[in-house]
Amino acid sequence: MPVPPSLLALPAEVGDRMDHTPQSAYAHLRDTRPAWFSSPTGEGAVGIMRWPMTEGQVLHRDEERVVLEDPVVLPDGQHARRLRLLAARPEPPVAVLPLLDGDVVLVDRFRHAVRTWQWEVLRCPGVEDLSAAENAAGLLQDQLGTTASEVIGLGQVHPAPSILAEAVLLYAARIGAVGDLAHRAGIRRSRTVAFAEAEQMALTGQITDAVTITTLFRARQAGLCEESPAA
């Protein structure tokens, strides 16, 4: 079945597909970013259909995000369409849990998608030509106005694998003070709490950000806190 035409315009950087239709932009990404369209083997995997059977669409693309509509084959053989959000940059985003004298520093940040304030660890997209650990250190300077005496890797997490096709690299960092906050990034204040209190905030729903909750858990498992686990 042909894909209905889209009225959404696309920027020129989709490549040499001069018509710049959502379908041709999708085909260009299939050719240039094959890892985005791999289909793992195994029962229950959702496959991506290919031209000439059908074609997907690039619904939106900017400096930060690419939104794809994939034509897929479900495990029961039915055909469907699924949306995916991908990072336009190859550098992975990072999240940092600041540790101040054994306590946890959280920031109160406005998030547009949920239209509310969220208590979170620090987070930002990856920066070109810097390692993930360097990005983590730079994030502390940019958003918390401080530097790290030690940066500790805590692995990675997929925040929303049902739609978001990126992993966030997690770090903890020991700092000596909190400086000027990045109000331009939607941060209105910070809060320094005991590690156990931060965990309690997650248990009671004061913290609902999945990346923050995962980072707290990983830091606890890595022995980066001195208190006993929250009851």
ZIVENZI-V958584 format. One line per field, one symbol per residue. phi: phi as a letter, one per 30 degrees, with the letter a starting at -180 (. if undefined). psi: psi as a letter, one per 40 degrees, with the letter a starting at -180 (. if undefined). burial: b if it has 24 or more other C-alpha atoms within 12 Angstrom, else e. Layout:
phi=???
psi=???
burial=???
//
This chain:
phi=.ddedccddbddddjcdddhdedddddddedcbeddbdbddjdjdcdcdbdcdabdbcdaabdcbbccccdbcdedjdcabbdbcbddcddddbbbcdcchiccccccbdcdechadbdbddaaddcdicddddddddddddcbibbcdacbdbibbcdbddbccbccdcbcbdbcaccdddddciccabbcbdeddddddddcidcbddddddddddddddidbcddedd
psi=hihiiiehiiideeaegddfidddddddddddgddeeihiiiheihihiiiediiaihdihaddihhihhhihideeiiahhiihihdidhiiiihhhhhfeihhiihhhhddefiihhiiiiiiihieiiddddddddddddefiihdhhhheaiihdgeddhfiihhiiihhieihbhigddeehdiihhiidddddddddeedhehddddddddddddefeidiiii.
burial=eeeeeeeeebeeebeeeeebbbbbbbbbbbeeeeebbeeeeeeeebbbbeeeebbbbbbbbeeeebbbbbbbeeeeeeeeebbbbbbbebbbbbbbbbbbebbbbbbbbeeeeeeeebbbbbbbbbeeeeebbbbbbbbbbbbbebbbeebbbbbebbbeeeeebbbbbbbbbbbebbeebbeeebbebbbbbbbbbbbebbeeeebbbbbbbbbbbbbbeeebbeeeeee
//
